[in-house]
Amino acid sequence: MQITPPQPPPAWDHSPEDVTKLTKEIIEKDRALQDKIGALKPEECDFSSLALAKAETHMDSVTEPLAFYQNVSPSKELRDASNEAESLVRDFGVESSMRLDVFKAKIAAEKNIKASGQWEKLSAEEKRLVDKMILDGTRAGLALPEKARDELTTLKKELSQVCLEFSKNFNEEDGKITFTAEELKGVPKDVVSGYTKRTEGSVEVYDVTYKTPDIFPLFKFAENPKTRQRAQEGHESRLENNVPLLSKALDLRRRIAALLGYKTWGDYITEVKMIKSAKGVDDFLDDLEQKLRPVGIKEREILLALKKKEHEEKGLPFDGEFYIWDYRYYDRKYIEQTLDLDDMLVKEYFPVSVVVPTILEIYQNLLGVRFETITGSTWHPEVQQFAVWEKDAKDESGFVGYCYLDLFPRAAKYSHAAVWPLLSGHDLPNNKRSYPLAAMVANLAKPTPDKPALMRHDDVVTFFHEMGHVFHGLLSQTKFARFHGTSVARDFVEAPSQMLENWCWEPKVLEKMSSHYETKQPLSPSSSIKSSKGGLRICLPNERKSSIFYSRYVNVGLFYLRQLFFAKFDIKVHTDKDSADYTNLWNTLRESISLVKAGKPCPGQGTFGHITGGYDAGYYGYTYSLVFAADMYATVFKADPLDPVRGKRYRDKILRAGGSREELESLEDFLGRHPTTKRF
């Protein structure tokens, strides 16, 4: 029986003019409400008269989808209008955050609520909303003198525009690098067949974009080190136009932090995180580096010996150095030689047409929901739409929300994988509810003339991870949109999805979501793959001695030292008192921490999108949250990762609460104890 959702999906038929008009209208409507609240007499202010949470939610429900077009629309005019609309919203956000009259109304409301005895009648989530609204104003600088507030407003608006331009450059980047067939030796034929081939003079050449499915196979497979070097340096230099923008953003953040009375921007950002201070970040990263460095040095020696042997066999010069363009190539070769694991052959077992629906099925069974395909307007014909329901839904009360999947690369589309919570769930009057919408954007490989669309195993892991964010957005049940889904502390937000990555290393899950694109055979305890190199076997025995399983821990020291480099660069530039040559810092810090050398210094900081995309002074969170992820998985799911009873516990204790309570409280509720670092 087909049930009609109680809330229709949004239309995606906006013109550039619509985007601008609707954005301006909602801004004016919100400004008028703030004017009304700011004009209230102190004695008139209480929880209901402010109505700020409702207004903020309504504005986001209009502006978030409109701002999303810049990441996915094939129309440049619509992308530009979307970018401009976000610029208007950001500027208005700065203006709103600096309204002293509204802040005074909040202060008066808090005072009246507590004096009247109403405070004790509020729910825990309502109390949290009041506390957060007051903290917002304090952190925005509303306790500052007028002159300082005006300066702060100007600086914040300027910072907002710089970050927006940085992001726009990321999305609009369309560079290419050209190679001959000889230079591409070693790169799999099905990858090369997807490149644009043309004639340059009398030579056939291939144009390679810097999109992940195109460029990463060069890093892993190109036999010529000069090819890998050119690819690496081109990829790292592709956003050189972002270099002055990053420098400007960092300068603005230093000035803002000083005005607000914080020692550094890092201290300002971490105040509301689980870790609480920039020093806490430094201590965490230093401790981890101390543990990982000896492991990384040993791994580097092994890979360097592999490089030396290959260079001697091929008559290539060997200078005793291990370069950044060597890392992925020799990491792959080491896995192949020691684990009998060929990444490109494993890829044949993961057709997109099998993996995507199987992962959706796993999540549906684990979390007690069902996906129903729907048709309607979208921003692009390739987008898949789903209405999500409780597994046993009989009527509209079982509706959960909407999920959109936009999985394949195209020109001017967001170039990585991410989830946008376009609509947040929240309560409405009369016991009604507004339902969430989560959109995943990815860049999986498209079909080639020789093979269907296939996924590398790390693509499978990424997809599983991002779907974790989708379900965090869908299955949260909070009263206020402010606390919905992934609206949690930034150094916890990745933990649920990082925990879920473990499913992609479990033999019975791998068997379930794999099917060779020709033979239709899954990876199983008896799987055997023959390659031209001889007999290459992939085995997944029950005692977990699988090549794929063990590949997870190969060169783990070097992998996490690379993550530490990003995190240390991020926290250093946000705690240093003065500006620096950030290209030099990027390259020297990477060499000292990641244990890989570079050739010419490249402006890689221009490609570090996290630093202007909400993870400023927060990249450490990816590793920090892994501590929680490891504990969650080992404690609850390891014994049976597909158990719906355990899935319900996860849904009820972690997903449902969103950010409506302290993250540590949710963790302790889920684990049954205080979290430990021993599992990591």
Disulfide bonds with the S-S distance in Angstrom:
none
